């Protein structure tokens, strides 16, 4: 069985995942992963009184870092473990994010742009349905990628989640986003969590990953990477979805990265 690498893994600190770092590592080894990157939803210095239901708290950063480092030490020689975060692009917090990266020694960040400007009242980008909202998503994501803080773009087609037709406004927005990634040399993630969720659902929405979006990405020559987006250790048991993703991306002729330069 070929070895696999995954740079998108969560922990319970984000309030919607389960499993310890060691349980994730054990499952990864069991299922022939060679690299495991932890990228829990990052902490943000929110306004006083706001508690996110989607991100870890600032008070948990030390424990997160020390736990990942302990897992790295325990699995040395069996699994390559890396320390990262999945972060949005929140303009007012970018300097704080740079300082925090240096302070704690984070190896990489991935851009997962779930909310417009902040999750403290910002629109969820997975609910986009209008051309104006598509344009806002593209604008925010492009600005985030231009900071140079993010190693790759997680679930870039999240904004198609609630749409029903890949029409011209969606195609135009998708193409603009793909061209930005191509120009910046930033790979896009084919997200297996979305693949599992929307493969099971029989509704009319496009969901993500969206085949038409990835056909556009292939036309624009964007590099890609598969991300498990694991929110529980048993996600690593799913060899079938991984294999199907490889076959699909290969059918598009895309350049699929298997290792990040950290």
Secondary structure by P-SEA (a helix, b strand, c coil): cbbbbbccccccccccccccaaaaaaaaaaacccbbbbbccccccccccccccccccccaaaaaaaaaaaaaaaaccccbbbbbbbccccccaaaaaaaaaaaacccbbbbbccccccccccccccccccaaaaaaaaaaaaaaaacccccccccccccccccccccaaaaaaaaaaaaaaaaacbbbbbcaaaaaaaaaccccccccccaaaaaaaaaabbbbbbbcccccccccccaaaaaaaaaaaaaacccccccccc
